[in-house]
Amino acid sequence: MADGEDDEISPLYQAPFIGKLSTFYREMAMKLKLPKFYGHPLNFLKLMEISDQIRWL
């Protein structure tokens, strides 16, 4: 983990993840609202990874 960011959670991996997630939400007739912090978009893939790690503690 260099500079506080994983290689697995780079924007290159986030874009396809958001695309698949938005497709899932659209198929379920739900609206996807990506989280923001003080008006700035969060790295949703990193947020999901961290919440998954916390779930298994």
C-alpha positions in Angstrom: 0.0 0.0 0.0 1.9 3.0 -1.3 0.7 6.6 -0.8 -2.3 5.4 1.1 -4.0 3.9 -1.9 -4.3 0.3 -3.0 -3.6 -0.7 -6.6 -6.8 -2.8 -6.5 -8.9 0.3 -5.7 -7.6 2.7 -8.4 -9.9 4.7 -10.7 -9.2 2.1 -13.4 -11.0 -0.5 -11.4 -13.7 1.9 -9.9 -15.2 2.9 -13.3 -16.2 -0.7 -14.4 -17.5 -1.4 -10.8 -19.7 1.7 -10.9 -21.0 0.7 -14.3 -22.0 -2.8 -13.1 -23.5 -1.3 -10.0 -25.6 1.2 -11.9 -26.8 -1.6 -14.2 -27.9 -3.6 -11.2 -29.7 -0.6 -9.7 -31.4 0.2 -13.0 -32.6 -3.5 -13.4 -34.0 -3.3 -9.9 -35.8 0.0 -10.7 -33.8 1.8 -8.1 -31.8 5.0 -8.3 -28.1 4.9 -7.6 -26.8 7.8 -5.6 -23.1 7.7 -5.1 -21.8 8.9 -1.7 -20.3 12.4 -1.4 -18.3 14.0 1.4 -18.6 17.8 1.5 -19.7 17.8 -2.1 -16.7 15.7 -3.3 -17.4 12.2 -4.7 -15.9 9.3 -2.7 -14.1 6.3 -4.1 -17.1 4.0 -3.8 -15.1 0.8 -4.5 -12.7 1.7 -1.7 -15.6 2.4 0.6 -17.2 -1.0 -0.2 -13.9 -2.8 0.5 -13.4 -1.1 3.9 -17.0 -1.8 4.9 -16.5 -5.5 3.9 -13.4 -5.7 6.1 -15.2 -4.1 9.0 -18.0 -6.6 8.6 -15.6 -9.5 9.1 -14.0 -8.2 12.3 
